[in-house]
């Protein structure tokens, strides 16, 4: 008879996971023999699990990942040169905690963005903040910010997350303003946060994409020399899937 008032009180206190656990345990005859400490432990497990799930959902929403992907669903059988050992190491997210970077390059359709989102999703699960940006759109949003006073705020948004994903870098040469934008982003994150970049352009050609030799040296020195690299190859996975569906 005390179940309903107790549940109401737990919800009033914001202990929704504990309330759910209380309801589940009370309705399970197998828990009748549990001691007080065992009951309390199970109730706290419910509360912790729910809070972790809510934090993960909030981080995932703020990350704005382009694709629903997870490291558990990566297909290592696909012929694209993905190093299984390296990727599983990156899935541990220590590189984010160590403020290192990841560069994923390869032709279109080999899954660069999907792998980036999978690592981003795993970082969210590891209680790390993430923000996904398509590089062309990021530069497009920064440009008007210089004139309307939002530029510093936009840069702070990019700087404060643990992991910034810059998807679809290149192949067009950056403008002078974009070069300066990129330097500001990289400088803000140097030794403070991680960057994951995907690109169709091999890393050894990034110098020419930046164009300005002085800025290129400054940017690449801060990114490339502290990064894990995944160089993919092979035909488009999308084309392969379309061909298989046609059979």
C-alpha positions in Angstrom: 0.0 0.0 0.0 3.0 2.3 0.4 4.1 1.7 -3.2 2.2 4.6 -4.7 3.2 7.3 -2.2 6.8 6.1 -2.4 6.8 6.3 -6.2 5.3 9.8 -6.1 7.9 10.9 -3.6 10.8 9.5 -5.7 9.4 11.2 -8.9 9.1 14.5 -6.9 12.7 14.2 -5.9 13.7 13.6 -9.6 14.8 10.0 -8.9 13.0 8.6 -11.9 15.4 5.7 -12.4 15.1 4.7 -8.8 11.3 4.9 -9.0 11.3 2.6 -12.1 13.6 0.2 -10.3 11.4 0.2 -7.2 8.3 -0.5 -9.4 10.0 -3.3 -11.2 11.5 -5.0 -8.1 8.2 -4.7 -6.2 6.4 -6.5 -9.0 9.0 -9.3 -9.2 8.3 -12.2 -6.8 11.9 -13.4 -7.1 13.2 -10.3 -5.3 11.2 -11.1 -2.1 14.1 -12.7 -0.5 16.6 -9.9 -1.1 18.0 -8.1 1.9 17.8 -4.3 2.3 21.4 -3.7 1.0 20.7 -5.8 -2.1 17.5 -3.9 -2.8 19.2 -0.6 -2.4 22.1 -1.6 -4.7 19.6 -2.7 -7.4 17.7 0.5 -7.1 20.8 2.7 -7.3 21.9 0.7 -10.4 18.6 1.7 -12.1 19.1 5.3 -11.2 22.7 5.4 -12.4 21.8 3.7 -15.7 18.9 6.1 -16.4 21.1 9.2 -15.6 23.9 7.9 -17.9 21.4 7.3 -20.7 19.9 10.8 -20.4 23.4 12.3 -20.4 24.3 10.3 -23.5 21.1 11.4 -25.3 21.8 15.0 -24.5 25.4 14.8 -25.7 24.3 13.0 -28.9 21.7 15.7 -29.6 24.2 18.5 -29.1 26.8 16.6 -31.3 24.4 16.7 -34.3 26.1 13.7 -35.9 25.3 13.3 -39.5 24.7 9.6 -39.4 23.5 7.0 -36.8 26.6 4.9 -36.6 28.3 2.9 -33.8 31.7 1.3 -33.6 30.1 -2.1 -32.9 28.5 -2.0 -36.4 31.8 -1.3 -38.4 32.2 -3.8 -41.2 35.9 -4.8 -41.1 35.3 -7.3 -44.0 34.9 -4.5 -46.6 38.0 -4.2 -48.8 38.9 -0.6 -48.0 42.1 -0.9 -46.0 40.6 -0.2 -42.6 43.1 -1.3 -39.9 41.0 -3.2 -37.4 43.5 -2.9 -34.5 43.9 0.8 -34.9 40.2 1.5 -35.2 39.4 -0.5 -32.1 42.1 1.4 -30.3 40.5 4.6 -31.3 37.1 3.4 -30.2 38.5 3.5 -26.6 38.6 7.3 -27.0 41.9 7.7 -25.1 43.1 9.8 -28.0 40.3 12.3 -27.2 41.3 12.4 -23.6 45.0 12.9 -24.7 44.0 15.8 -27.0 45.2 14.0 -30.1 43.6 14.0 -33.6 42.4 11.6 -36.2 42.6 12.0 -40.0 40.5 9.8 -42.2 41.2 10.0 -45.9 40.0 8.1 -49.0 37.9 8.3 -52.1 34.2 9.0 -52.0 31.8 6.3 -50.8 34.3 4.3 -48.6 32.6 5.3 -45.4 34.8 8.1 -44.0 31.8 10.1 -42.6 30.2 7.0 -41.2 33.4 6.0 -39.4 33.8 9.5 -38.1 30.2 9.5 -36.7 30.8 6.1 -35.2 33.8 7.4 -33.3 31.8 10.5 -32.3 28.9 8.5 -31.0 31.4 6.4 -28.9 32.9 9.6 -27.5 29.4 10.6 -26.4 29.0 7.3 -24.7 32.3 7.9 -22.9 30.9 11.1 -21.4 32.9 13.4 -23.8 31.4 16.3 -25.6 31.3 16.2 -29.4 30.3 18.6 -32.3 30.0 17.5 -35.9 30.5 20.1 -38.6 30.5 19.8 -42.4 33.6 21.9 -43.2 32.1 23.9 -46.1 29.0 24.8 -44.0 31.2 25.7 -41.0 33.1 28.2 -43.0 29.9 29.5 -44.5 28.5 30.1 -41.0 31.7 31.8 -39.8 31.8 34.3 -42.7 28.8 36.5 -41.7 29.8 36.2 -38.1 32.6 38.7 -38.7 30.2 41.4 -39.6 27.4 40.8 -37.1 29.4 40.3 -33.9 28.9 36.6 -33.6 32.4 35.5 -34.7 33.9 35.1 -31.3 30.8 33.3 -30.0 30.9 30.8 -32.9 34.6 30.1 -32.3 34.0 29.5 -28.6 31.3 27.0 -29.6 33.8 25.1 -31.7 36.5 25.4 -29.1 34.7 24.2 -26.0 33.9 20.6 -27.0 36.2 17.7 -26.4 36.0 16.4 -30.0 35.3 18.5 -33.0 34.5 16.6 -36.2 35.3 18.4 -39.5 33.8 16.3 -42.2 34.4 16.7 -46.0 37.6 18.8 -45.9 38.7 20.1 -49.3 39.2 19.7 -52.2 38.8 23.5 -53.0 41.6 25.8 -52.0 40.7 27.8 -48.9 40.2 31.6 -49.2 42.3 33.9 -47.1 39.5 34.3 -44.5 39.0 30.5 -44.3 42.7 30.0 -43.7 42.6 32.4 -40.8 39.4 30.7 -39.5 41.0 27.3 -39.6 44.1 28.6 -37.8 41.9 30.1 -35.0 40.1 26.8 -34.6 43.2 24.7 -34.6 45.0 27.1 -32.2 42.1 27.2 -29.8 42.1 23.4 -29.6 45.9 22.9 -29.5 46.6 20.8 -26.3 43.0 21.4 -25.2 40.8 19.3 -27.5 40.8 16.8 -30.4 39.9 17.2 -34.0 38.7 14.5 -36.4 39.0 15.4 -40.1 37.7 13.5 -43.1 38.8 14.3 -46.6 38.9 12.9 -50.1 42.3 14.6 -50.4 45.5 12.7 -49.2 47.2 14.4 -46.3 50.3 15.2 -48.3 48.2 17.5 -50.5 46.6 19.5 -47.7 49.4 22.0 -47.9 48.2 23.1 -51.3 44.6 23.3 -50.2 45.5 25.8 -47.5 47.5 27.7 -50.1 49.2 30.2 -47.8 52.6 28.7 -46.9 52.9 30.4 -43.6 49.4 29.5 -42.4 49.7 26.0 -43.8 52.9 25.4 -41.8 51.2 26.7 -38.6 48.0 24.7 -39.1 49.4 21.4 -40.3 52.2 21.4 -37.6 49.5 21.5 -35.0 47.3 18.8 -36.6 49.1 16.3 -38.6 52.1 15.6 -36.3 49.8 14.7 -33.4 47.3 12.6 -35.3 46.4 9.0 -36.0 45.8 8.4 -39.7 43.3 6.1 -41.4 43.9 6.0 -45.2 41.1 4.2 -46.9 41.0 2.9 -50.5 38.8 0.8 -52.8 35.5 1.3 -54.6 32.5 3.0 -53.2 30.5 1.0 -50.7 27.3 2.7 -51.8 27.9 1.5 -55.4 28.6 -2.0 -54.2 25.4 -2.0 -52.1 23.3 -0.8 -55.0 24.8 -3.5 -57.3 24.0 -6.2 -54.6 20.4 -5.0 -54.3 20.0 -5.2 -58.1 20.9 -8.9 -58.1 
